[in-house]
């Protein structure tokens, strides 16, 4: 019963407000002056608080008269706000006159009846310099009554729904990808610290000692130290030995220092005499490359001799297992041959 009474009361207030506004003025105001027709129109004279309606200004003017429209920024009055305004639109009539339109989107957040004052247009022409005003409009704004007899209610909390696979999948995929990236980074960092290549090189078709011996022969034939290229001679020689050790014993000494290389070589790999030969080759090369040391001719030749000995003494010897020959069974003689023997 209380709700029905409130509805009736609200309806009566709205009806009274509408009637009062319509009695004051219609939704359109016009003004005529020297062939000029000015129109001001509202979509409706009564709105609910916060509703949005169009306010349209239009004027029909001769071609020899210029009309300057009123300028508004963010409001028409203190109670009526402008939400949006469109640029002036000009249309030429058949008789040569012009129809100029301007549209505003307005609203109000204050209940009651609000007066829209006349709009002032400035006229400029050959024989005219005047202003023209429109009629006054009224806008009724209907507010809503708040029922203070009812208690306030808390805002309902969000409903907890089960987590779906589609929600988990991106996180699971991202976590798995992160694990793969971290593992790859650790793998490459570990190989970098050990001076090992990131990817294992393909096993050459030829054995390591064949490649090494061929390279040593090339170095000997080039006669580098004999022509004054001491540094290049020892650099090529140590590279050949290091490449052989890496391929033969699965090491990574090509980018290692002399101390790091010697630490990687143990007596489990080669005899201690060969280790001493390797140390002599590397230390003599360091002196020639970095200390500008000039080894004696015998020392240059000795480094090549040591390199040959290291390769030749560590060659993997293939063991050929000879299969025992099967004893052949005596051939069986034919009867004719047996008779001849008899």
C-alpha positions as CSV (number, residue, x, y, z in Angstrom):
1,X,0.0,0.0,0.0
2,X,2.8,2.4,0.8
3,X,4.5,1.7,-2.5
4,X,1.4,2.5,-4.4
5,X,0.9,5.8,-2.6
6,X,4.5,6.8,-3.4
7,X,4.0,6.0,-7.1
8,X,0.9,8.1,-7.2
9,X,2.6,10.9,-5.4
10,X,5.6,10.8,-7.8
11,X,3.2,10.7,-10.8
12,X,1.3,13.7,-9.5
13,X,4.5,15.7,-9.0
14,X,5.7,14.9,-12.5
15,X,2.4,15.8,-14.0
16,X,2.3,19.1,-12.1
17,X,5.8,19.9,-13.2
18,X,5.1,19.1,-16.8
19,X,1.9,21.2,-16.8
20,X,3.7,24.1,-15.2
21,X,6.5,24.0,-17.7
22,X,4.2,23.8,-20.7
23,X,2.1,26.7,-19.5
24,X,5.2,28.8,-19.3
25,X,6.4,28.1,-22.8
26,X,6.4,25.4,-25.5
27,X,9.4,23.2,-26.4
28,X,10.1,25.5,-29.3
29,X,10.6,29.3,-29.4
30,X,10.6,31.4,-32.5
31,X,11.4,35.0,-33.3
32,X,10.8,36.9,-36.6
33,X,12.6,40.1,-37.5
34,X,13.1,41.5,-41.0
35,X,12.9,38.2,-42.8
36,X,15.0,36.4,-40.1
37,X,13.5,33.4,-38.5
38,X,15.1,32.1,-35.3
39,X,14.0,28.8,-33.8
40,X,15.0,27.3,-30.4
41,X,13.8,23.8,-29.7
42,X,14.1,21.2,-26.9
43,X,13.4,17.5,-27.3
44,X,11.2,17.8,-24.3
45,X,10.5,20.3,-21.5
46,X,10.6,17.7,-18.7
47,X,13.4,15.3,-18.0
48,X,14.4,13.0,-15.1
49,X,17.5,14.2,-13.3
50,X,20.6,13.3,-15.2
51,X,18.8,12.6,-18.5
52,X,20.3,14.0,-21.7
53,X,18.3,16.0,-24.4
54,X,19.1,18.0,-27.5
55,X,18.9,21.8,-27.6
56,X,18.7,23.0,-31.2
57,X,19.2,26.5,-32.5
58,X,18.4,27.4,-36.1
59,X,18.1,30.6,-38.1
60,X,16.9,31.4,-41.6
61,X,18.8,34.4,-42.9
62,X,19.1,36.3,-46.2
63,X,22.4,35.9,-48.2
64,X,23.5,39.5,-47.5
65,X,23.2,39.1,-43.7
66,X,25.8,37.5,-41.4
67,X,24.5,36.0,-38.1
68,X,26.9,35.4,-35.2
69,X,25.6,32.6,-32.9
70,X,26.0,32.8,-29.1
71,X,29.0,31.1,-27.7
72,X,28.9,28.6,-24.7
73,X,31.6,26.5,-23.2
74,X,30.5,23.9,-20.6
75,X,27.0,25.2,-19.5
76,X,24.0,27.2,-20.6
77,X,23.2,28.2,-17.0
78,X,24.4,27.2,-13.6
79,X,21.8,24.4,-13.5
80,X,22.0,23.2,-17.1
81,X,25.3,21.7,-18.3
82,X,26.5,21.1,-21.9
83,X,27.8,17.6,-22.5
84,X,28.6,18.0,-26.2
85,X,28.1,20.6,-28.9
86,X,28.4,20.1,-32.7
87,X,29.8,22.6,-35.2
88,X,27.5,25.0,-37.0
89,X,25.8,23.5,-40.0
90,X,24.9,25.7,-43.0
91,X,22.4,24.8,-45.7
92,X,21.6,26.9,-48.8
93,X,17.9,27.2,-49.6
94,X,16.4,27.4,-53.2
95,X,15.7,31.1,-52.9
96,X,19.4,31.9,-52.1
97,X,18.9,32.3,-48.3
98,X,20.7,30.1,-45.8
99,X,19.6,27.9,-42.9
100,X,22.1,27.7,-40.1
101,X,21.8,25.0,-37.4
102,X,23.6,24.5,-34.1
103,X,23.0,21.6,-31.7
104,X,23.9,21.0,-28.0
105,X,23.5,17.9,-25.9
106,X,22.5,19.1,-22.4
107,X,21.6,17.7,-19.0
108,X,20.8,18.8,-15.5
109,X,21.5,17.4,-12.0
110,X,19.4,19.8,-10.1
111,X,15.7,19.1,-9.6
112,X,13.1,21.8,-10.3
113,X,12.1,24.2,-13.1
114,X,15.1,26.0,-14.7
115,X,14.8,29.0,-16.9
116,X,16.8,29.1,-20.2
117,X,17.3,32.7,-20.9
118,X,16.9,34.1,-24.4
119,X,19.7,33.4,-26.9
120,X,21.2,36.5,-28.4
121,X,22.3,36.5,-32.1
122,X,24.3,39.4,-33.6
123,X,23.3,40.5,-37.1
124,X,25.7,42.2,-39.5
125,X,24.8,43.3,-43.0
126,X,24.8,46.2,-45.5
127,X,21.8,47.9,-44.1
128,X,21.5,46.2,-40.7
129,X,23.5,46.1,-37.5
130,X,21.4,44.7,-34.8
131,X,20.8,41.8,-32.4
132,X,17.9,39.4,-32.2
133,X,16.7,37.5,-29.1
134,X,14.8,34.3,-28.8
135,X,12.0,33.6,-26.3
136,X,12.7,32.3,-22.8
137,X,12.4,28.5,-22.3
138,X,11.7,26.5,-19.2
139,X,13.2,23.0,-18.4
140,X,11.6,20.9,-15.7
141,X,13.9,18.4,-14.0
142,X,12.2,15.6,-12.0
143,X,14.1,14.3,-9.0
144,X,13.6,11.1,-7.1
145,X,12.6,10.8,-3.5
146,X,14.7,8.6,-1.3
147,X,12.8,6.3,1.1
148,X,14.4,6.9,4.4
149,X,12.1,4.4,6.2
150,X,14.0,1.4,4.7
151,X,17.2,0.2,6.1
152,X,20.5,0.2,4.2
153,X,21.9,-3.0,2.8
154,X,25.5,-3.9,2.4
155,X,27.0,-4.5,-1.0
156,X,26.9,-8.1,-2.0
157,X,30.3,-9.8,-2.2
158,X,31.5,-11.3,-5.5
159,X,30.5,-14.9,-6.1
160,X,33.4,-17.3,-6.0
161,X,33.5,-19.5,-9.0
162,X,35.8,-22.4,-9.6
163,X,39.0,-21.7,-11.6
164,X,38.8,-23.0,-15.2
165,X,41.5,-24.6,-17.3
166,X,41.5,-21.6,-19.6
167,X,42.5,-19.4,-16.8
168,X,45.3,-21.7,-15.6
169,X,46.7,-22.6,-19.0
170,X,48.5,-19.2,-19.7
171,X,50.1,-19.2,-16.3
172,X,51.2,-22.9,-16.6
173,X,52.5,-22.3,-20.1
174,X,54.4,-19.2,-19.0
175,X,55.9,-21.0,-16.0
176,X,57.1,-23.9,-18.2
177,X,58.6,-21.5,-20.7
178,X,60.4,-19.7,-17.9
179,X,61.9,-23.0,-16.6
180,X,63.1,-23.9,-20.1
181,X,64.8,-20.5,-20.4
182,X,66.5,-20.7,-17.0
183,X,67.7,-24.2,-17.8
184,X,69.1,-23.2,-21.1
185,X,70.8,-20.1,-19.6
186,X,72.4,-22.3,-16.9
187,X,73.6,-24.8,-19.5
188,X,75.2,-22.2,-21.7
189,X,76.8,-20.4,-18.7
190,X,78.3,-23.6,-17.4
191,X,79.8,-24.4,-20.8
192,X,81.1,-20.9,-21.1
193,X,82.9,-21.1,-17.7
194,X,84.5,-24.4,-18.8
195,X,85.6,-22.8,-22.1
196,X,83.6,-25.4,-23.9
197,X,81.7,-24.7,-27.1
198,X,78.0,-24.2,-26.7
199,X,77.2,-26.9,-29.2
200,X,79.3,-29.9,-29.8
201,X,81.1,-29.9,-33.1
202,X,80.3,-32.7,-35.5
203,X,82.8,-35.6,-35.4
204,X,85.1,-35.2,-38.4
205,X,85.1,-37.9,-41.0
206,X,88.9,-38.4,-40.6
207,X,90.5,-39.5,-37.3
208,X,92.0,-36.7,-35.2
209,X,95.6,-37.9,-35.6
210,X,95.3,-37.9,-39.4
211,X,94.2,-34.2,-39.4
212,X,96.8,-33.3,-36.8
213,X,99.7,-34.9,-38.7
214,X,98.6,-33.3,-42.0
215,X,98.5,-29.9,-40.3
216,X,102.0,-30.4,-38.8
217,X,103.3,-31.3,-42.2
218,X,101.8,-28.1,-43.6
219,X,103.5,-26.1,-40.9
220,X,106.8,-27.7,-41.5
221,X,106.5,-27.1,-45.3
222,X,105.6,-23.4,-44.9
223,X,109.0,-22.6,-43.3
224,X,107.4,-19.9,-41.2
225,X,110.1,-19.5,-38.5
226,X,112.8,-19.7,-41.2
227,X,111.3,-16.6,-42.9
228,X,111.0,-14.6,-39.6
229,X,107.3,-15.4,-38.9
230,X,108.1,-16.8,-35.4
231,X,104.8,-15.7,-33.8
232,X,102.6,-17.2,-36.5
233,X,104.7,-20.4,-36.5
234,X,104.2,-21.1,-32.8
235,X,100.5,-19.9,-32.9
236,X,99.7,-22.4,-35.7
237,X,101.6,-25.1,-34.0
238,X,99.8,-24.8,-30.6
239,X,96.4,-24.6,-32.4
240,X,97.1,-27.8,-34.2
241,X,98.1,-29.5,-30.9
242,X,95.1,-28.1,-29.0
243,X,92.7,-29.2,-31.7
244,X,94.1,-32.7,-31.6
245,X,93.8,-32.9,-27.9
246,X,90.2,-31.6,-28.0
247,X,89.2,-34.2,-30.6
248,X,91.2,-37.1,-29.2
249,X,90.4,-36.7,-25.5
250,X,87.1,-34.7,-25.7
251,X,88.5,-31.6,-24.1
252,X,88.0,-27.8,-24.7
253,X,91.5,-26.3,-24.7
254,X,91.4,-24.2,-27.9
255,X,90.5,-21.0,-26.0
256,X,92.2,-22.0,-22.7
257,X,95.4,-20.5,-21.3
258,X,98.5,-22.6,-20.8
259,X,97.8,-23.2,-17.1
260,X,94.2,-24.2,-17.8
261,X,95.3,-26.6,-20.5
262,X,97.9,-28.2,-18.3
263,X,95.3,-28.6,-15.5
264,X,93.0,-30.5,-18.0
265,X,95.8,-32.9,-18.9
266,X,96.6,-35.7,-16.4
267,X,98.7,-38.9,-16.5
268,X,95.5,-40.8,-17.1
269,X,95.4,-39.1,-20.5
270,X,99.0,-39.3,-21.6
271,X,102.4,-40.2,-20.2
272,X,104.2,-37.7,-18.0
273,X,107.0,-37.4,-20.6
274,X,104.5,-36.3,-23.2
275,X,102.9,-33.9,-20.6
276,X,106.4,-32.3,-20.2
277,X,106.7,-32.0,-24.0
278,X,103.3,-30.3,-24.2
279,X,104.2,-27.8,-21.5
280,X,107.4,-26.9,-23.3
281,X,105.5,-26.3,-26.6
282,X,102.9,-24.1,-24.9
283,X,105.3,-22.1,-22.7
284,X,107.7,-21.4,-25.7
285,X,104.7,-20.3,-27.8
286,X,103.6,-17.9,-25.0
287,X,107.0,-16.3,-24.9
288,X,107.1,-15.9,-28.6
289,X,103.6,-14.5,-28.9
290,X,103.4,-12.3,-25.8
291,X,106.9,-11.5,-24.7
292,X,108.5,-11.0,-28.2
293,X,110.9,-13.8,-27.3
294,X,113.0,-15.1,-30.2
295,X,113.6,-18.8,-29.7
296,X,116.7,-20.4,-31.2
297,X,116.3,-22.4,-34.4
298,X,116.9,-25.6,-32.5
299,X,114.1,-24.7,-30.1
300,X,111.7,-23.9,-33.0
301,X,112.4,-27.3,-34.5
302,X,112.1,-29.0,-31.1
303,X,108.6,-27.7,-30.6
304,X,107.5,-29.3,-33.9
305,X,109.3,-32.5,-32.9
306,X,107.5,-32.6,-29.6
307,X,104.1,-32.0,-31.4
308,X,104.8,-35.0,-33.7
309,X,105.7,-37.2,-30.7
310,X,102.5,-36.2,-28.8
311,X,100.3,-37.1,-31.7
312,X,102.1,-40.3,-32.6
313,X,102.3,-41.6,-29.0
314,X,98.6,-41.1,-28.4
315,X,97.1,-42.5,-31.6
316,X,94.3,-44.9,-30.9
317,X,95.5,-48.3,-32.1
318,X,93.0,-50.4,-33.8
319,X,93.1,-54.0,-32.7
320,X,92.4,-56.4,-35.5
321,X,91.1,-59.7,-34.3
322,X,92.1,-62.4,-36.6
323,X,89.6,-65.2,-36.9
324,X,91.2,-68.7,-36.8
325,X,91.1,-70.5,-40.1
326,X,88.8,-73.5,-40.1
327,X,90.5,-76.7,-41.0
328,X,89.4,-77.9,-44.3
329,X,87.9,-81.3,-44.5
330,X,89.6,-83.8,-46.8
331,X,87.9,-83.9,-50.1
332,X,86.0,-87.1,-50.8
333,X,87.3,-89.1,-53.8
334,X,85.0,-90.6,-56.3
335,X,84.8,-94.3,-56.8
336,X,86.7,-94.0,-60.1
337,X,89.6,-92.2,-58.4
338,X,89.7,-94.8,-55.6
339,X,90.0,-97.6,-58.2
340,X,92.8,-95.8,-59.9
341,X,94.8,-95.5,-56.7
342,X,94.3,-99.1,-55.9
